[in-house]
Amino acid sequence: MNNYDQQPRTTINAEVGLNAFLTRMFGWMAAAVLISAVTSFLMMSQLKVVAHLSGGSLWIPLIIWGIFPFIISGQSMKRPTAALIGLFVYAAITGAVMSTYSLVYSQQTMFGAFVASAAVFVSMAAFGLFTKRDLTRAGTQATAALIGLLVALVINLFLRSNMVMIVFSFIAVIIFSVLTAWDTQRMQNMYLKYGDQVSTTGLAVNGALQLYLDFVNLFLYMLRIFGLFSDND
């Protein structure tokens, strides 16, 4: 009888632990997005600073912007608290970088792209959480497609084709939508498999970083699409 009593308790404890893990992961990801949004809004009110950044001083934060995710990911399991602080610092830098887009796009366009990105992100994250389908193959294919897209984007820097950029933007939205679902499912599975062997805080920070990057990229490409339609109005 004790064995029968123990199994429901184990199941309940696993569900409680998973819910706590997901709450932290999505909570920290949402906090990072909020920090980026607030930083970007505050920077946009300082147009001279933003213009100065876009005029040639942006390369320093861009270098930091490119390196930071690797540092955060590498430290997340060793020093989860420091990695979490690093995530929030990275989010602030991202907000500062994104404020330069206010020189190209209107606030209405940026807000519309943000809302659309949030809707897509929430939908795909929910799909990743609740689907019974294994998304590993789809995620692997999306990653391969992303690599190919990055190569094509570099080539298009020389071609400077607006039509090609538009098509690539729609493709990128699809890619990062798939990656959002896959990363969500992947982090959930990692917790269920390794949650009792590793730091769950570090795992949550790592997951928050991956999902934050998915959202940021969704927003950037969605912004290009919204910018296109606003230009045609």
SEMIKOL-26571 format. One record per residue (C-alpha): residue number from 0; y, z, x. Coordinates in steps of 0.2 Angstrom, whole numbers. Each point is the difference from the previous one (the first is absolute). Layout:
  num     c2     c3     c1
  NUM      Y      Z      X
...
// end
This chain:
  num     c2     c3     c1
    0      0      0      0
    1     12      4     14
    2     -2    -18      7
    3      5     -7    -17
    4     15     11     -1
    5      5     -4     18
    6      1    -19     -3
    7     14      0    -13
    8     10     12     11
    9     -2    -12     15
   10      6    -14    -11
   11     15      9     -7
   12      5      6     18
   13     -1    -18      6
   14     11     -6    -14
   15     13     13      2
   16      0     -3     19
   17      2    -19     -3
   18     14      3    -13
   19      9     11     13
   20     -2    -13     13
   21      6    -14    -10
   22     15     10     -7
   23      6      4     18
   24     -3    -18      6
   25     10     -8    -14
   26     13     14      0
   27      4     -3     18
   28      0    -19     -2
   29     12      2    -15
   30     11     12     10
   31      1    -13     14
   32      5    -13    -12
   33     13     12     -7
   34      7      3     17
   35      1    -18      4
   36      9     -4    -16
   37     13     14      2
   38      3     -4     18
   39      2    -18     -4
   40     12      4    -15
   41     11     11     12
   42      0    -13     13
   43      6    -13    -12
   44     15     10     -4
   45      5     -2     18
   46      2    -19      1
   47      8      1     17
   48    -15      9      7
   49    -12    -12     -8
   50      9    -15      6
   51      0      7     17
   52    -18      2     -1
   53     -4    -17     -6
   54     12     -7     13
   55    -11      4     15
   56     -3     18      1
   57    -16     -1    -11
   58    -12     -4     14
   59     -1     19      5
   60     -6      6    -17
   61    -11    -15     -2
   62     -9      4     16
   63     -2     18     -6
   64     -5     -6    -17
   65    -14    -11      7
   66     -7     14     11
   67      1     15    -11
   68    -15     -4    -12
   69    -12     -1     15
   70      6     17      6
   71     -1      8    -17
   72    -17     -7     -3
   73     -6      5     17
   74      6     18     -2
   75     -5      3    -18
   76    -17      7      3
   77      6     10     16
   78     17      6     -6
   79      1     -2    -19
   80     16      9     -2
   81      9     -9     14
   82     -7    -16     -7
   83      7      4    -17
   84     17      3      7
   85     -1    -16      9
   86     -4     -9    -16
   87     16      7     -8
   88     10     -5     16
   89     -7    -17     -1
   90      4     -1    -18
   91     18      4      4
   92      1    -14     13
   93     -8    -12    -12
   94     14      4    -13
   95     13     -3     13
   96     -8    -17      5
   97     -1     -5    -18
   98     18      5     -4
   99      5    -16     10
  100     -8    -10    -14
  101     15      5    -11
  102     10    -13     10
  103    -11    -13     -7
  104     -6      6    -17
  105      9      8    -14
  106     -4     18     -5
  107     -6     -7    -17
  108    -13    -11      9
  109     -6     14     12
  110     -2     11    -15
  111    -10    -13     -9
  112    -11     -3     15
  113     -3     19      2
  114     -5      2    -18
  115    -12    -15      0
  116     -7      6     16
  117     -3     18     -7
  118     -8     -7    -15
  119    -12    -11     10
  120     -4     14     12
  121     -4     12    -13
  122    -11    -12     -9
  123    -10     -5     15
  124     -1     18      6
  125     -7      5    -17
  126    -13    -15      1
  127     -5      6     17
  128     -3     17     -6
  129    -10     -3    -15
  130     -9    -17      3
  131    -19      1      3
  132      1    -16     10
  133     -1      1     19
  134     16     -7      6
  135     -5     -1     18
  136     -3    -19      0
  137     17     -3     -9
  138      9     11     12
  139     -7     -8     15
  140      4    -17     -6
  141     18      6     -4
  142      2      6     17
  143     -6    -16      8
  144     12     -9    -12
  145     14     11      6
  146     -3     -4     18
  147      0    -19     -4
  148     16      3    -10
  149      9      8     14
  150     -5    -14     12
  151      7    -12    -13
  152     16     10     -2
  153      3     -1     19
  154     -2    -19     -1
  155     12     -1    -15
  156     13      8     11
  157      1    -16      9
  158     -2    -11    -16
  159     12     10    -10
  160     -7     -6    -17
  161      6     10    -15
  162    -14     -8    -11
  163    -13      6     12
  164      8     18      1
  165      0      0    -19
  166    -19     -4     -1
  167     -4     12     14
  168     10     14     -9
  169    -11     -2    -16
  170    -16      0     11
  171      6     15      9
  172      2     10    -16
  173    -18     -5     -5
  174     -6      6     17
  175      9     17      0
  176     -5      3    -18
  177    -19     -2      5
  178      3     11     15
  179      8     13    -11
  180    -16      1    -10
  181    -11     -1     15
  182      9     14     10
  183      0     11    -15
  184    -19     -2     -3
  185     -3      1     19
  186     10     17      2
  187     -9      7    -15
  188    -17     -5      7
  189      5      7     17
  190      4     17     -7
  191    -17      0    -10
  192     -9     -5     16
  193      9     10     14
  194     10     13    -10
  195    -10     14      6
  196      0     -6     18
  197     18     -4      4
  198     18      6     -4
  199      3     -4    -18
  200     18      2      3
  201      0    -13     14
  202    -11    -12    -11
  203     13      2    -14
  204     15     -4     12
  205    -10    -15      7
  206     -2     -6    -18
  207     18      3     -5
  208      5    -10     15
  209    -11    -15     -4
  210      5      0    -19
  211     19      2      5
  212     -2    -16     12
  213     -8     -9    -15
  214     14      4    -11
  215     14     -4     12
  216     -8    -17      3
  217     -2     -3    -18
  218     19      4     -2
  219      5    -11     14
  220     -9    -15     -7
  221      5      4    -18
  222     18      1      5
  223     -1    -18      7
  224     -7     -6    -16
  225     13      9    -11
  226     13     -6     12
  227     -5    -18     -3
  228      1      1    -19
  229     17      9      1
  230      7    -14     11
  231     -5    -12    -13
  232      8      9    -14
// end
